[in-house]
């Protein structure tokens, strides 16, 4: 069954996500040198995306 036209997203008018997935936060922390291998991915610090 397909989605009704009124429920589809319109033309890519999505805004920038303000919440990062866990793997995205770890990637940013690695780039900044703030991530230690073997560290638990639970309870990560808040991380703002670049730009």
Legacy VTK file of the C-alpha trace (Angstrom):
# vtk DataFile Version 3.0
C-alpha trace
ASCII
DATASET POLYDATA
POINTS 51 float
0.000 0.000 0.000
1.366 3.441 -0.868
1.278 6.659 1.123
-1.428 9.201 0.441
-0.107 12.321 -1.327
-0.968 14.564 1.610
1.355 12.535 3.891
4.461 12.688 1.736
7.254 15.160 2.431
7.114 18.102 0.095
10.100 18.797 -2.136
12.990 18.379 0.298
11.971 21.257 2.551
13.433 19.399 5.510
15.450 21.447 7.951
18.811 20.536 9.381
18.629 17.900 12.116
19.541 19.242 15.538
20.009 15.779 17.046
22.875 13.477 16.113
22.820 9.707 16.117
25.212 7.965 18.494
27.605 6.910 15.699
27.696 10.501 14.412
28.591 11.815 17.868
31.383 9.235 18.239
32.742 10.194 14.802
32.895 13.879 15.816
34.531 13.041 19.150
37.168 10.935 17.322
37.927 13.827 14.960
38.392 16.136 17.958
40.586 13.596 19.762
38.132 13.285 22.660
37.289 9.607 22.145
39.220 6.696 23.664
38.905 3.263 22.015
37.113 0.772 24.227
35.106 3.498 25.952
31.394 2.858 26.477
29.139 4.543 23.894
26.487 5.023 26.591
26.278 8.447 28.236
28.176 10.410 25.600
28.667 14.140 26.174
26.555 16.597 24.197
28.172 17.245 20.820
27.386 20.054 18.413
27.800 19.355 14.691
30.428 21.299 12.782
29.139 24.306 10.894
LINES 1 52
51 0 1 2 3 4 5 6 7 8 9 10 11 12 13 14 15 16 17 18 19 20 21 22 23 24 25 26 27 28 29 30 31 32 33 34 35 36 37 38 39 40 41 42 43 44 45 46 47 48 49 50
